[in-house]
Amino acid sequence: MTNSPLGFFEHYLSVWVALSIIAGVGLGHFMPSVFQTISQLQYANVNFIVAVLIWVMIYPMMVNVDFSTISEVRRKPKGLLITFFINWFVKPFSMAALGVLFLQHVFAPFIPAADAKQYIAGLILLGTAPCTAMVFVWSRLVNGNANYTLVQVSVNDLVMIFAYAPIAALLLGISDITVPWETLLLSVVLYVIIPIVAGYITRKRLFSKSETRLTSFLEHLKPYSVLGLLTTVVLLFGFQAETLLQKPLVICMIAVPILLQSVLMFALTYVWMCRACIPHNIAAPAALIGGSNFFELAVAVAISLFGLNSGAALATVVGVLVEVPAMLWLVSIANKTKHRFAKA
């Protein structure tokens, strides 16, 4: 990762994340009241503190977006079409299949049948929601095309409004699934619209003065992006510290299909784009979108359908815990295999 956009920090990011996980679990266990207070600062199951931290992470990515070149995506739509196909015609069904395989068969001796069905429901809700906010972070770590990443996320958000409920209902076998629109719309506003507007205004003002000012500003923001990511990890693991300590075996079993899903979807998208001669700065973020999930939406739907203490809600939370370490590993793979792709 010699050409890393984050230099020293990216080389050791997995170490910082590991330390943040340990710190989060430790603080959550010994200072639960602090995390309980923070967890209550939310609306429609979107925590505002986490939202601000994610905003800090993705704001630099939005400043990188050159809106004058977004029209190029329309002239080269192949990567976008591959991402769309993987996210909506493969990913939800593969997650359901992996959930059934592991939780109702491989791990059947260790999980009661009723609990297994609940966990599978949570996995389905997770697999049907492609990632939005965190993709900007992963894209930055692989030096992805900021314009293309923005378009990919925007398309997913638009499709999700129409397709999430029908696909989830089909796989869950119910017809009256309720999508918490407040969560979906609020997440889009917080994680996409506000950073887009702020990034556009910042880029326009700085670039009007000089390109050097813009470059210098982006360099200045890099440490804050890493700090936002690490603080987010501490909070997420702090929120779930007691669950992690009380049900480690169950969490590990639920994590297996989630991890496999991330790897398989990343690999399928990544290899397909490589064969299609799509540049790495488009292929890598697209593959990372396939490997990650919109966990805020999945958690909110699981709680609304099955209850806060349900197995479905637990499964979606495990998705939150698995995603950051798994995606950092996939980011490192993407950076190490960059030479296999066509030039941008």
C-alpha positions, 0 to 999 in steps of 0.5 A: 500500500505504498501509494496510500492516501492516508500514508502511515495511518493506513499502513497500521489502520488494522492495528488502530482498529483492533485497539479501538475494538478492545477499548470499546468493549472494555469501556462499554463493560466498565462504564455502561452508563456512559454508552447508554446515555450516548445510545439514547441520543438518536432519532428513528434508530439513527444515533446522532453521535455516530452520524456526526462521526461518519460525517467527519469520515466522508466529508473529505471524500465529498470534497474530492467529488468534481461534479463537472465530471460526473457526466462521464459515468453515463458514458461508461456505465458498465461498472455501475450496471455490475454493481447494481446487478450484484447488490439487487439480484445476487446479494440478498439471496446469497445472504439468505442461502448462507444463513440457512446453510450455517444456522439451520444446518452446520450449527444446528446442534448448537442453536435452537431451531426457533432462534436460528429462524430469528437470526436468519431473518436478521441476516436477510434484512442485513443482506438486502440493504447495500451500504451507503455511508461507510462506502465513502470511507472504504473508497477513500482508503483504496483511492477510489474515484470519488465521482463514481462512488457517489453515483453508485451510492446514490443509485443504491439509495434510490433503488432501496426506496422501491426494492428493499421492502418487496425483496425483504418480504419475499425472502422473509415469507411475509407480505406486511413488512414495514420499512421505517421510512424515517430511518431510511430518509434520515440516513440519506440526508445525514450521510449523503445529502448534507456531506454532498452540499458541504463538500461542493461548497468547500471545493468550489470556494477553495478551488476558486482561490487555487488548486494548491489550497484545495490539496492542502485542505484535503491533506489537513483533513486526513487525520480527522477521517481516521480519528472519526473511524476509530471513535466510531469503532469504539462507540459501536463496540461499546454499545454492544459490550455486554452482548459480546461478553455474554454470548460470544459463541452465538455471535461467532456463529452468526458472524460466519455467514456474514463474513463469508457473504462479505468476502464472496460478494467482494470477490465476485464483483472485483473479479468480474470488474477485472475481467471487464477491464474496468479501472481499479479506482472504480472496481475497488469501491464497487466491490466494497459496496457489494461486501458491506451493508446499510446496518442502520436500516437493517437494525431499525427494520429488525427492531420494528418487525421482531423487537429490540431483544429479538434474535433478528435484531441481534443478527443485524447488530453482529453485522455492525461488529463484523463489518469494520474489521472485515472491510479493512481486510478487503481494503488491504486486498484491493490495494495489494492487487491494484496492479491487475487492473486496467489503467484509469 
